[in-house]
């Protein structure tokens, strides 16, 4: 996956940060969004984050995700 790719959440992912369901469990399985960043380095040093893909689903909702949770849309 690359920055700008459209992706879909393919597995059950429960989030508590969705703007319409704040502080409540909300499953985003099947939701489509766009990869806006892939975390690879921090201040010039190589890192290996657990959730390297930053996906933007709408104007207010962004989530860090793993490769196994996403598929091309």
PDB file of N, CA, C and O in Angstrom:
ATOM      1  N   UNK A   1       0.824  -1.171   0.000  1.00  0.00           N
ATOM      2  CA  UNK A   1       0.000   0.000   0.000  1.00  0.00           C
ATOM      3  C   UNK A   1       0.874   1.244   0.000  1.00  0.00           C
ATOM      4  O   UNK A   1       1.983   1.257   0.536  1.00  0.00           O
ATOM      5  N   UNK A   2       0.336   2.289  -0.620  1.00  0.00           N
ATOM      6  CA  UNK A   2       1.053   3.540  -0.704  1.00  0.00           C
ATOM      7  C   UNK A   2       0.150   4.684  -0.255  1.00  0.00           C
ATOM      8  O   UNK A   2      -1.065   4.519  -0.144  1.00  0.00           O
ATOM      9  N   UNK A   3       0.740   5.821  -0.001  1.00  0.00           N
ATOM     10  CA  UNK A   3      -0.029   6.999   0.373  1.00  0.00           C
ATOM     11  C   UNK A   3      -0.957   7.359  -0.786  1.00  0.00           C
ATOM     12  O   UNK A   3      -0.537   7.391  -1.943  1.00  0.00           O
ATOM     13  N   UNK A   4      -2.203   7.627  -0.468  1.00  0.00           N
ATOM     14  CA  UNK A   4      -3.200   7.976  -1.473  1.00  0.00           C
ATOM     15  C   UNK A   4      -4.076   6.818  -1.899  1.00  0.00           C
ATOM     16  O   UNK A   4      -5.079   7.038  -2.579  1.00  0.00           O
ATOM     17  N   UNK A   5      -3.739   5.589  -1.526  1.00  0.00           N
ATOM     18  CA  UNK A   5      -4.544   4.416  -1.894  1.00  0.00           C
ATOM     19  C   UNK A   5      -5.860   4.399  -1.119  1.00  0.00           C
ATOM     20  O   UNK A   5      -5.906   4.764   0.056  1.00  0.00           O
ATOM     21  N   UNK A   6      -6.925   3.970  -1.794  1.00  0.00           N
ATOM     22  CA  UNK A   6      -8.211   3.751  -1.138  1.00  0.00           C
ATOM     23  C   UNK A   6      -8.170   2.353  -0.530  1.00  0.00           C
ATOM     24  O   UNK A   6      -7.784   1.393  -1.195  1.00  0.00           O
ATOM     25  N   UNK A   7      -8.570   2.243   0.736  1.00  0.00           N
ATOM     26  CA  UNK A   7      -8.537   0.967   1.448  1.00  0.00           C
ATOM     27  C   UNK A   7      -9.864   0.739   2.165  1.00  0.00           C
ATOM     28  O   UNK A   7     -10.636   1.667   2.407  1.00  0.00           O
ATOM     29  N   UNK A   8     -10.101  -0.538   2.496  1.00  0.00           N
ATOM     30  CA  UNK A   8     -11.300  -0.943   3.229  1.00  0.00           C
ATOM     31  C   UNK A   8     -10.851  -1.779   4.418  1.00  0.00           C
ATOM     32  O   UNK A   8      -9.921  -2.578   4.305  1.00  0.00           O
ATOM     33  N   UNK A   9     -11.503  -1.598   5.544  1.00  0.00           N
ATOM     34  CA  UNK A   9     -11.204  -2.393   6.737  1.00  0.00           C
ATOM     35  C   UNK A   9     -11.828  -3.766   6.533  1.00  0.00           C
ATOM     36  O   UNK A   9     -13.041  -3.875   6.356  1.00  0.00           O
ATOM     37  N   UNK A  10     -11.003  -4.825   6.558  1.00  0.00           N
ATOM     38  CA  UNK A  10     -11.506  -6.163   6.240  1.00  0.00           C
ATOM     39  C   UNK A  10     -11.782  -7.032   7.457  1.00  0.00           C
ATOM     40  O   UNK A  10     -12.390  -8.094   7.327  1.00  0.00           O
ATOM     41  N   UNK A  11     -11.352  -6.605   8.630  1.00  0.00           N
ATOM     42  CA  UNK A  11     -11.609  -7.391   9.831  1.00  0.00           C
ATOM     43  C   UNK A  11     -12.277  -6.509  10.884  1.00  0.00           C
ATOM     44  O   UNK A  11     -12.291  -5.284  10.768  1.00  0.00           O
ATOM     45  N   UNK A  12     -12.824  -7.143  11.900  1.00  0.00           N
ATOM     46  CA  UNK A  12     -13.489  -6.393  12.965  1.00  0.00           C
ATOM     47  C   UNK A  12     -12.455  -5.591  13.755  1.00  0.00           C
ATOM     48  O   UNK A  12     -11.521  -6.153  14.326  1.00  0.00           O
ATOM     49  N   UNK A  13     -12.635  -4.287  13.777  1.00  0.00           N
ATOM     50  CA  UNK A  13     -11.765  -3.389  14.529  1.00  0.00           C
ATOM     51  C   UNK A  13     -12.677  -2.494  15.371  1.00  0.00           C
ATOM     52  O   UNK A  13     -13.469  -1.719  14.834  1.00  0.00           O
ATOM     53  N   UNK A  14     -12.557  -2.609  16.681  1.00  0.00           N
ATOM     54  CA  UNK A  14     -13.364  -1.811  17.593  1.00  0.00           C
ATOM     55  C   UNK A  14     -12.577  -0.567  17.979  1.00  0.00           C
ATOM     56  O   UNK A  14     -11.446  -0.664  18.455  1.00  0.00           O
ATOM     57  N   UNK A  15     -13.184   0.613  17.772  1.00  0.00           N
ATOM     58  CA  UNK A  15     -12.560   1.878  18.151  1.00  0.00           C
ATOM     59  C   UNK A  15     -13.474   2.619  19.126  1.00  0.00           C
ATOM     60  O   UNK A  15     -14.691   2.434  19.128  1.00  0.00           O
ATOM     61  N   UNK A  16     -12.863   3.448  19.939  1.00  0.00           N
ATOM     62  CA  UNK A  16     -13.606   4.264  20.897  1.00  0.00           C
ATOM     63  C   UNK A  16     -13.476   5.754  20.576  1.00  0.00           C
ATOM     64  O   UNK A  16     -13.927   6.599  21.349  1.00  0.00           O
ATOM     65  N   UNK A  17     -12.860   6.074  19.434  1.00  0.00           N
ATOM     66  CA  UNK A  17     -12.564   7.461  19.096  1.00  0.00           C
ATOM     67  C   UNK A  17     -13.384   7.992  17.931  1.00  0.00           C
ATOM     68  O   UNK A  17     -13.117   9.096  17.456  1.00  0.00           O
ATOM     69  N   UNK A  18     -14.372   7.245  17.454  1.00  0.00           N
ATOM     70  CA  UNK A  18     -15.191   7.715  16.333  1.00  0.00           C
ATOM     71  C   UNK A  18     -15.974   8.950  16.768  1.00  0.00           C
ATOM     72  O   UNK A  18     -16.589   8.933  17.834  1.00  0.00           O
ATOM     73  N   UNK A  19     -15.969  10.025  15.970  1.00  0.00           N
ATOM     74  CA  UNK A  19     -16.612  11.272  16.388  1.00  0.00           C
ATOM     75  C   UNK A  19     -18.113  11.145  16.691  1.00  0.00           C
ATOM     76  O   UNK A  19     -18.621  11.850  17.563  1.00  0.00           O
ATOM     77  N   UNK A  20     -18.821  10.268  15.993  1.00  0.00           N
ATOM     78  CA  UNK A  20     -20.264  10.110  16.216  1.00  0.00           C
ATOM     79  C   UNK A  20     -20.586   9.152  17.364  1.00  0.00           C
ATOM     80  O   UNK A  20     -21.720   9.120  17.843  1.00  0.00           O
ATOM     81  N   UNK A  21     -19.605   8.380  17.802  1.00  0.00           N
ATOM     82  CA  UNK A  21     -19.814   7.376  18.858  1.00  0.00           C
ATOM     83  C   UNK A  21     -18.726   7.501  19.922  1.00  0.00           C
ATOM     84  O   UNK A  21     -18.134   6.499  20.324  1.00  0.00           O
ATOM     85  N   UNK A  22     -18.464   8.702  20.372  1.00  0.00           N
ATOM     86  CA  UNK A  22     -17.380   8.991  21.310  1.00  0.00           C
ATOM     87  C   UNK A  22     -17.525   8.182  22.599  1.00  0.00           C
ATOM     88  O   UNK A  22     -18.600   8.143  23.198  1.00  0.00           O
ATOM     89  N   UNK A  23     -16.433   7.535  23.020  1.00  0.00           N
ATOM     90  CA  UNK A  23     -16.349   6.740  24.253  1.00  0.00           C
ATOM     91  C   UNK A  23     -17.274   5.529  24.268  1.00  0.00           C
ATOM     92  O   UNK A  23     -17.591   5.009  25.338  1.00  0.00           O
ATOM     93  N   UNK A  24     -17.706   5.078  23.109  1.00  0.00           N
ATOM     94  CA  UNK A  24     -18.518   3.868  22.989  1.00  0.00           C
ATOM     95  C   UNK A  24     -17.825   2.942  21.997  1.00  0.00           C
ATOM     96  O   UNK A  24     -17.196   3.419  21.052  1.00  0.00           O
ATOM     97  N   UNK A  25     -17.927   1.630  22.191  1.00  0.00           N
ATOM     98  CA  UNK A  25     -17.313   0.716  21.214  1.00  0.00           C
ATOM     99  C   UNK A  25     -18.036   0.818  19.873  1.00  0.00           C
ATOM    100  O   UNK A  25     -19.265   0.790  19.819  1.00  0.00           O
ATOM    101  N   UNK A  26     -17.261   0.936  18.788  1.00  0.00           N
ATOM    102  CA  UNK A  26     -17.822   1.065  17.447  1.00  0.00           C
ATOM    103  C   UNK A  26     -16.960   0.249  16.495  1.00  0.00           C
ATOM    104  O   UNK A  26     -15.746   0.445  16.439  1.00  0.00           O
ATOM    105  N   UNK A  27     -17.575  -0.665  15.745  1.00  0.00           N
ATOM    106  CA  UNK A  27     -16.863  -1.527  14.804  1.00  0.00           C
ATOM    107  C   UNK A  27     -16.773  -0.834  13.452  1.00  0.00           C
ATOM    108  O   UNK A  27     -17.797  -0.443  12.892  1.00  0.00           O
ATOM    109  N   UNK A  28     -15.556  -0.675  12.916  1.00  0.00           N
ATOM    110  CA  UNK A  28     -15.377  -0.003  11.636  1.00  0.00           C
ATOM    111  C   UNK A  28     -15.142  -0.981  10.483  1.00  0.00           C
ATOM    112  O   UNK A  28     -14.639  -0.584   9.432  1.00  0.00           O
ATOM    113  N   UNK A  29     -15.497  -2.244  10.667  1.00  0.00           N
ATOM    114  CA  UNK A  29     -15.343  -3.250   9.614  1.00  0.00           C
ATOM    115  C   UNK A  29     -16.149  -2.826   8.385  1.00  0.00           C
ATOM    116  O   UNK A  29     -17.325  -2.482   8.504  1.00  0.00           O
ATOM    117  N   UNK A  30     -15.528  -2.849   7.217  1.00  0.00           N
ATOM    118  CA  UNK A  30     -16.190  -2.487   5.973  1.00  0.00           C
ATOM    119  C   UNK A  30     -16.103  -1.012   5.617  1.00  0.00           C
ATOM    120  O   UNK A  30     -16.511  -0.621   4.524  1.00  0.00           O
ATOM    121  N   UNK A  31     -15.586  -0.193   6.504  1.00  0.00           N
ATOM    122  CA  UNK A  31     -15.467   1.240   6.256  1.00  0.00           C
ATOM    123  C   UNK A  31     -14.315   1.501   5.290  1.00  0.00           C
ATOM    124  O   UNK A  31     -13.260   0.873   5.387  1.00  0.00           O
ATOM    125  N   UNK A  32     -14.525   2.433   4.356  1.00  0.00           N
ATOM    126  CA  UNK A  32     -13.497   2.771   3.381  1.00  0.00           C
ATOM    127  C   UNK A  32     -12.873   4.117   3.704  1.00  0.00           C
ATOM    128  O   UNK A  32     -13.539   5.034   4.185  1.00  0.00           O
ATOM    129  N   UNK A  33     -11.569   4.214   3.425  1.00  0.00           N
ATOM    130  CA  UNK A  33     -10.850   5.452   3.664  1.00  0.00           C
ATOM    131  C   UNK A  33      -9.632   5.551   2.771  1.00  0.00           C
ATOM    132  O   UNK A  33      -9.483   4.780   1.823  1.00  0.00           O
ATOM    133  N   UNK A  34      -8.762   6.500   3.072  1.00  0.00           N
ATOM    134  CA  UNK A  34      -7.576   6.764   2.271  1.00  0.00           C
ATOM    135  C   UNK A  34      -6.339   6.748   3.158  1.00  0.00           C
ATOM    136  O   UNK A  34      -6.340   7.322   4.247  1.00  0.00           O
ATOM    137  N   UNK A  35      -5.286   6.091   2.690  1.00  0.00           N
ATOM    138  CA  UNK A  35      -4.016   6.077   3.417  1.00  0.00           C
ATOM    139  C   UNK A  35      -3.385   7.461   3.260  1.00  0.00           C
ATOM    140  O   UNK A  35      -3.099   7.897   2.145  1.00  0.00           O
ATOM    141  N   UNK A  36      -3.170   8.152   4.391  1.00  0.00           N
ATOM    142  CA  UNK A  36      -2.592   9.496   4.314  1.00  0.00           C
ATOM    143  C   UNK A  36      -1.144   9.532   4.785  1.00  0.00           C
ATOM    144  O   UNK A  36      -0.436  10.505   4.525  1.00  0.00           O
ATOM    145  N   UNK A  37      -0.692   8.482   5.477  1.00  0.00           N
ATOM    146  CA  UNK A  37       0.696   8.458   5.932  1.00  0.00           C
ATOM    147  C   UNK A  37       1.100   7.021   6.256  1.00  0.00           C
ATOM    148  O   UNK A  37       0.278   6.210   6.682  1.00  0.00           O
ATOM    149  N   UNK A  38       2.372   6.728   6.046  1.00  0.00           N
ATOM    150  CA  UNK A  38       2.952   5.438   6.437  1.00  0.00           C
ATOM    151  C   UNK A  38       4.161   5.771   7.299  1.00  0.00           C
ATOM    152  O   UNK A  38       5.133   6.363   6.829  1.00  0.00           O
ATOM    153  N   UNK A  39       4.085   5.384   8.562  1.00  0.00           N
ATOM    154  CA  UNK A  39       5.131   5.737   9.518  1.00  0.00           C
ATOM    155  C   UNK A  39       6.327   4.798   9.364  1.00  0.00           C
ATOM    156  O   UNK A  39       6.214   3.590   9.571  1.00  0.00           O
ATOM    157  N   UNK A  40       7.475   5.375   8.995  1.00  0.00           N
ATOM    158  CA  UNK A  40       8.694   4.585   8.800  1.00  0.00           C
ATOM    159  C   UNK A  40       9.871   5.129   9.585  1.00  0.00           C
ATOM    160  O   UNK A  40      10.770   4.376   9.958  1.00  0.00           O
ATOM    161  N   UNK A  41       9.875   6.437   9.840  1.00  0.00           N
ATOM    162  CA  UNK A  41      10.982   7.017  10.592  1.00  0.00           C
ATOM    163  C   UNK A  41      10.484   8.104  11.524  1.00  0.00           C
ATOM    164  O   UNK A  41       9.396   8.653  11.351  1.00  0.00           O
ATOM    165  N   UNK A  42      11.313   8.402  12.521  1.00  0.00           N
ATOM    166  CA  UNK A  42      11.017   9.440  13.490  1.00  0.00           C
ATOM    167  C   UNK A  42      12.290  10.230  13.715  1.00  0.00           C
ATOM    168  O   UNK A  42      13.273   9.706  14.238  1.00  0.00           O
ATOM    169  N   UNK A  43      12.267  11.481  13.321  1.00  0.00           N
ATOM    170  CA  UNK A  43      13.437  12.364  13.438  1.00  0.00           C
ATOM    171  C   UNK A  43      14.668  11.753  12.763  1.00  0.00           C
ATOM    172  O   UNK A  43      15.783  11.843  13.277  1.00  0.00           O
ATOM    173  N   UNK A  44      14.443  11.132  11.605  1.00  0.00           N
ATOM    174  CA  UNK A  44      15.550  10.573  10.840  1.00  0.00           C
ATOM    175  C   UNK A  44      15.985   9.180  11.235  1.00  0.00           C
ATOM    176  O   UNK A  44      16.858   8.604  10.587  1.00  0.00           O
ATOM    177  N   UNK A  45      15.398   8.621  12.283  1.00  0.00           N
ATOM    178  CA  UNK A  45      15.745   7.268  12.724  1.00  0.00           C
ATOM    179  C   UNK A  45      14.663   6.297  12.267  1.00  0.00           C
ATOM    180  O   UNK A  45      13.474   6.601  12.368  1.00  0.00           O
ATOM    181  N   UNK A  46      15.059   5.154  11.776  1.00  0.00           N
ATOM    182  CA  UNK A  46      14.132   4.132  11.313  1.00  0.00           C
ATOM    183  C   UNK A  46      13.383   3.547  12.512  1.00  0.00           C
ATOM    184  O   UNK A  46      13.987   3.227  13.535  1.00  0.00           O
ATOM    185  N   UNK A  47      12.062   3.412  12.375  1.00  0.00           N
ATOM    186  CA  UNK A  47      11.239   2.821  13.437  1.00  0.00           C
ATOM    187  C   UNK A  47      10.410   1.689  12.847  1.00  0.00           C
ATOM    188  O   UNK A  47      10.264   1.595  11.628  1.00  0.00           O
ATOM    189  N   UNK A  48       9.870   0.834  13.699  1.00  0.00           N
ATOM    190  CA  UNK A  48       9.004  -0.251  13.250  1.00  0.00           C
ATOM    191  C   UNK A  48       7.729  -0.245  14.108  1.00  0.00           C
ATOM    192  O   UNK A  48       7.602  -1.048  15.032  1.00  0.00           O
ATOM    193  N   UNK A  49       6.791   0.655  13.805  1.00  0.00           N
ATOM    194  CA  UNK A  49       5.578   0.754  14.617  1.00  0.00           C
ATOM    195  C   UNK A  49       4.647  -0.439  14.407  1.00  0.00           C
ATOM    196  O   UNK A  49       4.664  -1.074  13.352  1.00  0.00           O
ATOM    197  N   UNK A  50       3.841  -0.734  15.416  1.00  0.00           N
ATOM    198  CA  UNK A  50       2.861  -1.816  15.313  1.00  0.00           C
ATOM    199  C   UNK A  50       1.734  -1.463  14.365  1.00  0.00           C
ATOM    200  O   UNK A  50       1.187  -2.344  13.701  1.00  0.00           O
ATOM    201  N   UNK A  51       1.376  -0.185  14.289  1.00  0.00           N
ATOM    202  CA  UNK A  51       0.281   0.292  13.443  1.00  0.00           C
ATOM    203  C   UNK A  51       0.817   1.398  12.532  1.00  0.00           C
ATOM    204  O   UNK A  51       0.627   2.578  12.827  1.00  0.00           O
ATOM    205  N   UNK A  52       1.482   1.040  11.432  1.00  0.00           N
ATOM    206  CA  UNK A  52       2.185   2.036  10.624  1.00  0.00           C
ATOM    207  C   UNK A  52       1.312   2.844   9.666  1.00  0.00           C
ATOM    208  O   UNK A  52       1.736   3.912   9.224  1.00  0.00           O
ATOM    209  N   UNK A  53       0.112   2.376   9.330  1.00  0.00           N
ATOM    210  CA  UNK A  53      -0.720   3.067   8.342  1.00  0.00           C
ATOM    211  C   UNK A  53      -1.691   4.018   9.024  1.00  0.00           C
ATOM    212  O   UNK A  53      -2.451   3.615   9.905  1.00  0.00           O
ATOM    213  N   UNK A  54      -1.663   5.288   8.612  1.00  0.00           N
ATOM    214  CA  UNK A  54      -2.627   6.267   9.107  1.00  0.00           C
ATOM    215  C   UNK A  54      -3.687   6.402   8.028  1.00  0.00           C
ATOM    216  O   UNK A  54      -3.397   6.830   6.911  1.00  0.00           O
ATOM    217  N   UNK A  55      -4.929   6.030   8.372  1.00  0.00           N
ATOM    218  CA  UNK A  55      -6.024   6.029   7.413  1.00  0.00           C
ATOM    219  C   UNK A  55      -7.036   7.096   7.810  1.00  0.00           C
ATOM    220  O   UNK A  55      -7.468   7.169   8.960  1.00  0.00           O
ATOM    221  N   UNK A  56      -7.405   7.925   6.827  1.00  0.00           N
ATOM    222  CA  UNK A  56      -8.399   8.973   7.049  1.00  0.00           C
ATOM    223  C   UNK A  56      -9.726   8.485   6.463  1.00  0.00           C
ATOM    224  O   UNK A  56      -9.837   8.225   5.265  1.00  0.00           O
ATOM    225  N   UNK A  57     -10.734   8.369   7.343  1.00  0.00           N
ATOM    226  CA  UNK A  57     -12.039   7.890   6.915  1.00  0.00           C
ATOM    227  C   UNK A  57     -12.986   9.025   6.582  1.00  0.00           C
ATOM    228  O   UNK A  57     -13.763   8.915   5.632  1.00  0.00           O
ATOM    229  N   UNK A  58     -12.944  10.094   7.326  1.00  0.00           N
ATOM    230  CA  UNK A  58     -13.698  11.300   6.992  1.00  0.00           C
ATOM    231  C   UNK A  58     -12.963  12.501   7.567  1.00  0.00           C
ATOM    232  O   UNK A  58     -11.836  12.375   8.047  1.00  0.00           O
ATOM    233  N   UNK A  59     -13.591  13.650   7.521  1.00  0.00           N
ATOM    234  CA  UNK A  59     -12.921  14.895   7.903  1.00  0.00           C
ATOM    235  C   UNK A  59     -12.333  14.866   9.320  1.00  0.00           C
ATOM    236  O   UNK A  59     -11.256  15.416   9.551  1.00  0.00           O
ATOM    237  N   UNK A  60     -13.031  14.230  10.266  1.00  0.00           N
ATOM    238  CA  UNK A  60     -12.602  14.239  11.664  1.00  0.00           C
ATOM    239  C   UNK A  60     -12.050  12.913  12.164  1.00  0.00           C
ATOM    240  O   UNK A  60     -11.603  12.844  13.308  1.00  0.00           O
ATOM    241  N   UNK A  61     -12.064  11.869  11.363  1.00  0.00           N
ATOM    242  CA  UNK A  61     -11.771  10.529  11.867  1.00  0.00           C
ATOM    243  C   UNK A  61     -10.575   9.908  11.165  1.00  0.00           C
ATOM    244  O   UNK A  61     -10.630   9.608   9.972  1.00  0.00           O
ATOM    245  N   UNK A  62      -9.485   9.717  11.919  1.00  0.00           N
ATOM    246  CA  UNK A  62      -8.265   9.070  11.432  1.00  0.00           C
ATOM    247  C   UNK A  62      -7.883   7.968  12.407  1.00  0.00           C
ATOM    248  O   UNK A  62      -8.076   8.100  13.615  1.00  0.00           O
ATOM    249  N   UNK A  63      -7.334   6.870  11.868  1.00  0.00           N
ATOM    250  CA  UNK A  63      -6.976   5.725  12.696  1.00  0.00           C
ATOM    251  C   UNK A  63      -5.631   5.165  12.236  1.00  0.00           C
ATOM    252  O   UNK A  63      -5.361   5.110  11.036  1.00  0.00           O
ATOM    253  N   UNK A  64      -4.791   4.752  13.179  1.00  0.00           N
ATOM    254  CA  UNK A  64      -3.559   4.025  12.878  1.00  0.00           C
ATOM    255  C   UNK A  64      -3.934   2.551  12.762  1.00  0.00           C
ATOM    256  O   UNK A  64      -4.601   2.012  13.645  1.00  0.00           O
ATOM    257  N   UNK A  65      -3.509   1.888  11.671  1.00  0.00           N
ATOM    258  CA  UNK A  65      -3.913   0.507  11.422  1.00  0.00           C
ATOM    259  C   UNK A  65      -2.747  -0.346  10.966  1.00  0.00           C
ATOM    260  O   UNK A  65      -1.706   0.165  10.554  1.00  0.00           O
ATOM    261  N   UNK A  66      -2.941  -1.674  11.048  1.00  0.00           N
ATOM    262  CA  UNK A  66      -1.960  -2.656  10.571  1.00  0.00           C
ATOM    263  C   UNK A  66      -2.300  -3.065   9.149  1.00  0.00           C
ATOM    264  O   UNK A  66      -3.419  -2.857   8.681  1.00  0.00           O
ATOM    265  N   UNK A  67      -1.328  -3.647   8.470  1.00  0.00           N
ATOM    266  CA  UNK A  67      -1.526  -4.139   7.115  1.00  0.00           C
ATOM    267  C   UNK A  67      -2.560  -5.253   7.063  1.00  0.00           C
ATOM    268  O   UNK A  67      -3.326  -5.334   6.102  1.00  0.00           O
ATOM    269  N   UNK A  68      -2.600  -6.114   8.076  1.00  0.00           N
ATOM    270  CA  UNK A  68      -3.517  -7.253   8.099  1.00  0.00           C
ATOM    271  C   UNK A  68      -4.979  -6.819   8.260  1.00  0.00           C
ATOM    272  O   UNK A  68      -5.882  -7.602   7.966  1.00  0.00           O
ATOM    273  N   UNK A  69      -5.224  -5.609   8.713  1.00  0.00           N
ATOM    274  CA  UNK A  69      -6.595  -5.134   8.912  1.00  0.00           C
ATOM    275  C   UNK A  69      -7.170  -4.466   7.661  1.00  0.00           C
ATOM    276  O   UNK A  69      -8.363  -4.166   7.618  1.00  0.00           O
ATOM    277  N   UNK A  70      -6.334  -4.231   6.641  1.00  0.00           N
ATOM    278  CA  UNK A  70      -6.749  -3.447   5.475  1.00  0.00           C
ATOM    279  C   UNK A  70      -6.678  -4.268   4.194  1.00  0.00           C
ATOM    280  O   UNK A  70      -5.919  -5.231   4.087  1.00  0.00           O
ATOM    281  N   UNK A  71      -7.501  -3.851   3.214  1.00  0.00           N
ATOM    282  CA  UNK A  71      -7.436  -4.394   1.856  1.00  0.00           C
ATOM    283  C   UNK A  71      -7.670  -3.253   0.880  1.00  0.00           C
ATOM    284  O   UNK A  71      -8.277  -2.243   1.234  1.00  0.00           O
ATOM    285  N   UNK A  72      -7.187  -3.414  -0.349  1.00  0.00           N
ATOM    286  CA  UNK A  72      -7.402  -2.399  -1.374  1.00  0.00           C
ATOM    287  C   UNK A  72      -8.883  -2.283  -1.687  1.00  0.00           C
ATOM    288  O   UNK A  72      -9.576  -3.295  -1.791  1.00  0.00           O
ATOM    289  N   UNK A  73      -9.375  -1.060  -1.838  1.00  0.00           N
ATOM    290  CA  UNK A  73     -10.801  -0.834  -2.144  1.00  0.00           C
ATOM    291  C   UNK A  73     -11.014  -0.736  -3.637  1.00  0.00           C
ATOM    292  O   UNK A  73     -12.143  -0.548  -4.089  1.00  0.00           O
TER     293      UNK A  73
END
